[in-house]
Amino acid sequence: MILSICPNPSIDCTIELDSLNVGRLNRIDSKMESYSGKALNVAIGVARLSLESLATGFMFDNHSKMFEHVLDKEGVKYDFVYNQGNTRTNYKIIDKKSMLTEINDRGENVGEDKQAELVKKVQELSKDADMAVVSGSVPRGVSSDYYGKLVSAIKQGVKIVIDAEKEGTLSAIGAGKIFMVKPNLNELENFCGKKVRTKKDIVEAIKKYVDLGVENVLVSMGTEGAILSDGKTSYYCKSASVAVNSTVGAGDSMVAAACVGFSKGYGYEEILKMAVAAGTAAVTTSGTNLFYYDKYKEIYNKIFVEKLN
């Protein structure tokens, strides 16, 4: 079973415009709302690849039924820590050039009692997990070192995957053995403190994580694909050419597929191919919809993996 821990769920409002004119009137072409959060997206992706998935994290009373309905429909089990108030709303603005502008809310305040409750819940739920994914931001009232507290609560021996900004990632690394991290190019540059322009640069930057004890690093490179490395051996897989509808959720889809591959004991080449196929399939869907299995398989059969070193 793969446990997904979501500290900050969100209602994602995707708005499509002809073009985004800052400081001027903009008219909406289409609008879509979905109930998600990075770790919840991972949980759904795992379920779509037919592996048992359990979601936990903070949930907010005023919108909880909507989230539960989505997870029930996807066959994802859940066990949340409930808080009063509203779930945050994130706005994803997409223009006709497929340029994405994001405006993310921080969410309602979560008290120390609820934070302690989630740590205890993670401790219990992780007893039955093979892998645990902690991803996304934290709500108001929760500091970035909370990632470390969640990691410390996970049962020893469970493979831990982190997809977070630099502060949360460092907190997690300082608290326990991290099996995999999944930065995008911007996050990789921020973490290592320098620009990366080539695949060789990326492989070199990955060593910053490995030197801190991370076992595996999956770097998402947008339309260029992804690199998977343990700091010694690195593989690259280029994305298939597809029509891009929305890039939101692509990284979460990659994490889900990689976790399924690792859970099944597959090799690096197979795992990377699965991750890129899932991420590429996700960008063909609108809004924050994740990949669909038939599209995933179609892309999987078109892409190839090459060894870099």
C-alpha positions as CSV (number, residue, x, y, z in Angstrom):
1,M,0.0,0.0,0.0
2,I,1.2,3.5,-0.8
3,L,0.3,6.2,1.8
4,S,-0.1,9.8,0.5
5,I,0.2,12.6,3.1
6,C,-1.4,15.9,2.0
7,P,-0.8,18.8,4.5
8,N,-2.7,21.4,2.3
9,P,-5.5,20.2,0.0
10,S,-6.9,22.7,-2.5
11,I,-9.8,23.6,-4.7
12,D,-8.1,24.2,-8.1
13,C,-9.9,26.7,-10.3
14,T,-8.5,26.5,-13.8
15,I,-9.3,29.5,-16.0
16,E,-8.6,29.6,-19.7
17,L,-8.2,32.9,-21.5
18,D,-7.3,34.0,-25.0
19,S,-4.4,36.0,-23.4
20,L,-3.6,37.3,-19.9
21,N,-3.5,41.1,-20.0
22,V,-2.1,42.4,-16.7
23,G,-3.8,45.5,-15.5
24,R,-6.6,45.2,-18.1
25,L,-10.0,43.5,-18.5
26,N,-9.8,39.7,-19.1
27,R,-12.7,37.6,-20.3
28,I,-12.9,33.9,-19.4
29,D,-13.2,31.3,-22.2
30,S,-13.7,28.4,-19.8
31,K,-13.5,27.6,-16.1
32,M,-13.2,24.3,-14.3
33,E,-13.0,23.5,-10.6
34,S,-11.4,20.3,-9.2
35,Y,-10.7,19.0,-5.7
36,S,-7.1,18.1,-5.3
37,G,-3.7,18.8,-3.6
38,K,-0.4,17.3,-4.6
39,A,-0.4,14.2,-2.4
40,L,-4.1,13.6,-3.2
41,N,-3.2,13.7,-6.9
42,V,-0.5,11.1,-6.2
43,A,-3.0,8.9,-4.4
44,I,-5.4,9.0,-7.3
45,G,-2.6,8.3,-9.8
46,V,-1.5,5.2,-7.8
47,A,-5.1,4.0,-7.8
48,R,-5.4,4.5,-11.6
49,L,-2.3,2.2,-11.9
50,S,-4.2,-0.4,-9.9
51,L,-2.2,-0.3,-6.7
52,E,-3.7,0.1,-3.2
53,S,-3.8,3.8,-2.2
54,L,-4.5,5.5,1.1
55,A,-4.7,9.3,1.6
56,T,-4.3,11.2,4.8
57,G,-3.6,14.8,5.8
58,F,-5.5,17.8,6.8
59,M,-9.1,18.3,5.6
60,F,-11.5,21.2,6.1
61,D,-15.1,20.7,7.0
62,N,-16.8,23.1,4.6
63,H,-15.6,21.2,1.5
64,S,-14.7,17.8,2.8
65,K,-17.7,16.0,1.2
66,M,-16.5,17.1,-2.3
67,F,-13.0,15.7,-1.7
68,E,-14.4,12.5,-0.3
69,H,-16.7,12.1,-3.3
70,V,-13.7,12.4,-5.7
71,L,-11.6,9.9,-3.7
72,D,-14.5,7.4,-3.4
73,K,-15.0,7.6,-7.2
74,E,-11.3,6.8,-7.8
75,G,-11.2,4.0,-5.3
76,V,-8.8,5.7,-2.9
77,K,-9.3,5.1,0.8
78,Y,-8.8,8.0,3.2
79,D,-8.4,8.9,6.8
80,F,-8.1,12.7,7.4
81,V,-7.6,15.0,10.3
82,Y,-10.6,17.4,10.0
83,N,-10.4,21.1,10.7
84,Q,-13.0,23.9,10.8
85,G,-13.3,26.3,7.9
86,N,-12.7,26.4,4.2
87,T,-10.3,24.7,1.9
88,R,-8.0,27.1,0.1
89,T,-8.6,27.9,-3.6
90,N,-5.7,28.0,-6.1
91,Y,-6.1,29.7,-9.5
92,K,-4.5,28.3,-12.6
93,I,-4.7,30.7,-15.5
94,I,-3.9,29.3,-18.9
95,D,-3.7,31.3,-22.1
96,K,-3.8,30.1,-25.7
97,K,-0.1,29.7,-25.8
98,S,-0.4,27.2,-23.0
99,M,1.4,29.6,-20.6
100,L,0.5,28.9,-17.0
101,T,0.1,31.5,-14.3
102,E,-0.6,30.2,-10.8
103,I,-2.0,32.1,-7.8
104,N,-1.9,29.9,-4.8
105,D,-3.6,30.6,-1.4
106,R,-2.0,29.4,1.8
107,G,-5.1,27.9,3.4
108,E,-6.8,28.2,6.8
109,N,-4.9,28.1,10.0
110,V,-4.2,24.7,11.5
111,G,-3.6,24.6,15.3
112,E,-0.9,22.6,17.1
113,D,-3.4,20.1,18.4
114,K,-4.4,19.2,14.9
115,Q,-0.8,19.0,13.8
116,A,-0.1,16.6,16.6
117,E,-3.1,14.5,15.7
118,L,-1.9,14.1,12.1
119,V,1.6,13.1,13.2
120,K,0.0,10.4,15.4
121,K,-2.3,9.3,12.5
122,V,0.7,9.0,10.1
123,Q,2.5,6.9,12.7
124,E,-0.5,4.4,12.8
125,L,-1.3,4.4,9.1
126,S,2.3,3.9,8.0
127,K,2.5,0.5,9.7
128,D,0.7,-1.0,6.7
129,A,2.5,1.0,4.0
130,D,5.3,0.1,1.7
131,M,5.9,3.7,0.6
132,A,4.8,7.1,2.0
133,V,4.6,10.2,-0.1
134,V,4.7,13.7,1.5
135,S,4.1,16.5,-0.9
136,G,2.8,20.0,-1.3
137,S,2.8,23.1,0.8
138,V,1.7,23.6,4.4
139,P,-1.2,25.7,5.6
140,R,-1.2,28.7,7.9
141,G,0.1,28.0,11.3
142,V,2.3,25.2,10.2
143,S,6.0,25.7,9.8
144,S,8.2,24.1,7.1
145,D,9.9,21.9,9.8
146,Y,6.6,20.0,10.0
147,Y,7.8,17.9,7.1
148,G,10.5,16.6,9.5
149,K,7.9,15.7,12.1
150,L,5.8,13.8,9.6
151,V,8.9,11.9,8.3
152,S,9.9,11.1,11.9
153,A,6.5,9.6,12.4
154,I,6.6,7.2,9.5
155,K,7.4,3.6,10.4
156,Q,11.0,2.6,9.9
157,G,11.6,0.7,6.7
158,V,8.9,2.5,4.8
159,K,10.3,4.1,1.6
160,I,9.7,7.9,1.9
161,V,9.1,10.1,-1.1
162,I,9.2,13.9,-0.8
163,D,7.9,16.5,-3.3
164,A,8.2,19.9,-1.7
165,E,9.9,23.3,-1.8
166,K,13.5,23.6,-0.5
167,E,12.7,24.3,3.2
168,G,10.3,21.3,3.5
169,T,12.7,19.1,1.7
170,L,15.6,20.0,3.9
171,S,13.4,19.4,7.0
172,A,12.5,16.0,5.7
173,I,16.1,15.0,4.9
174,G,17.2,16.1,8.3
175,A,14.6,13.8,10.0
176,G,15.1,10.5,8.3
177,K,16.2,8.4,5.3
178,I,14.6,9.7,2.2
179,F,14.1,7.2,-0.6
180,M,13.3,9.7,-3.4
181,V,12.7,13.4,-4.1
182,K,11.1,14.8,-7.2
183,P,12.2,18.4,-8.0
184,N,11.3,20.2,-11.2
185,L,14.1,22.2,-12.9
186,N,13.3,25.4,-10.9
187,E,13.3,23.5,-7.6
188,L,16.5,21.8,-8.6
189,E,18.2,25.1,-9.3
190,N,16.9,26.6,-6.1
191,F,18.2,23.6,-4.1
192,C,21.6,23.4,-5.5
193,G,22.1,27.2,-5.9
194,K,23.1,27.3,-9.6
195,K,21.6,27.3,-13.0
196,V,21.2,24.0,-14.9
197,R,21.2,24.1,-18.7
198,T,22.2,20.6,-19.9
199,K,21.5,17.0,-18.8
200,K,25.1,16.9,-17.6
201,D,24.3,19.9,-15.3
202,I,21.2,18.2,-14.0
203,V,23.1,15.0,-13.2
204,E,25.8,17.1,-11.4
205,A,23.1,19.0,-9.4
206,I,21.4,15.8,-8.3
207,K,24.5,15.0,-6.3
208,K,23.6,17.7,-3.8
209,Y,20.6,15.6,-2.7
210,V,22.6,12.4,-2.8
211,D,25.3,13.9,-0.6
212,L,22.6,14.7,2.0
213,G,21.5,11.0,2.0
214,V,18.7,11.0,-0.6
215,E,18.8,7.6,-2.4
216,N,17.0,8.5,-5.6
217,V,16.2,11.8,-7.5
218,L,13.6,12.1,-10.2
219,V,13.9,15.4,-12.0
220,S,11.0,16.5,-14.1
221,M,12.1,18.6,-17.2
222,G,8.7,19.6,-18.6
223,T,8.3,18.8,-22.3
224,E,11.9,17.5,-22.4
225,G,11.0,14.5,-20.1
226,A,12.8,13.4,-17.0
227,I,16.1,12.1,-15.4
228,L,16.2,9.4,-12.7
229,S,19.5,9.0,-10.8
230,D,21.0,7.7,-7.6
231,G,24.0,9.9,-8.1
232,K,26.1,7.1,-9.7
233,T,23.9,5.8,-12.5
234,S,21.5,8.2,-14.4
235,Y,18.8,7.6,-17.0
236,Y,17.0,10.0,-19.3
237,C,13.6,9.6,-21.0
238,K,12.3,12.2,-23.4
239,S,8.5,12.9,-23.5
240,A,6.4,12.0,-26.4
241,S,5.1,14.8,-28.6
242,V,1.5,15.5,-27.5
243,A,-1.0,18.4,-27.5
244,V,-0.6,20.2,-24.2
245,N,-3.9,21.1,-22.5
246,S,-2.6,21.7,-19.0
247,T,0.7,21.0,-17.2
248,V,-1.0,21.0,-13.7
249,G,-0.7,17.6,-12.1
250,A,2.0,16.2,-14.4
251,G,4.6,16.1,-11.7
252,D,2.2,14.4,-9.3
253,S,1.4,11.8,-12.0
254,M,5.1,11.1,-12.4
255,V,5.5,10.6,-8.6
256,A,2.6,8.2,-8.6
257,A,3.9,6.1,-11.5
258,A,7.4,6.0,-10.0
259,C,6.1,4.9,-6.7
260,V,4.1,2.1,-8.3
261,G,7.2,1.0,-10.2
262,F,9.4,1.0,-7.1
263,S,6.8,-0.9,-5.1
264,K,6.7,-3.6,-7.8
265,G,10.4,-3.9,-7.7
266,Y,11.0,-2.7,-11.3
267,G,14.4,-1.5,-12.5
268,Y,15.3,2.1,-13.1
269,E,14.6,2.1,-16.8
270,E,11.1,0.8,-16.4
271,I,10.3,3.1,-13.5
272,L,11.5,6.2,-15.5
273,K,9.5,5.1,-18.5
274,M,6.4,4.7,-16.4
275,A,6.9,8.1,-14.8
276,V,7.4,10.0,-18.1
277,A,4.4,8.2,-19.7
278,A,2.2,9.2,-16.8
279,G,3.4,12.8,-16.7
280,T,3.1,13.2,-20.4
281,A,-0.4,11.7,-20.4
282,A,-1.4,14.1,-17.7
283,V,-0.7,17.2,-19.8
284,T,-3.2,16.0,-22.5
285,T,-6.1,16.4,-20.0
286,S,-7.8,19.7,-19.2
287,G,-7.6,21.6,-15.9
288,T,-6.0,19.6,-13.1
289,N,-7.2,16.2,-14.4
290,L,-4.6,13.5,-14.1
291,F,-3.6,10.9,-16.7
292,Y,-6.0,8.3,-17.9
293,Y,-4.7,4.7,-18.2
294,D,-5.4,4.2,-21.9
295,K,-3.4,7.4,-22.8
296,Y,-0.7,6.4,-20.4
297,K,-0.3,3.0,-22.1
298,E,-0.3,4.6,-25.6
299,I,2.5,7.0,-24.6
300,Y,4.4,4.3,-22.7
301,N,4.7,2.3,-25.9
302,K,6.2,5.3,-27.8
303,I,9.0,6.4,-25.5
304,F,12.5,5.1,-24.8
305,V,15.0,5.4,-22.0
306,E,18.8,6.0,-22.5
307,K,21.6,5.6,-19.9
308,L,23.5,8.8,-19.3
309,N,26.3,7.4,-17.1
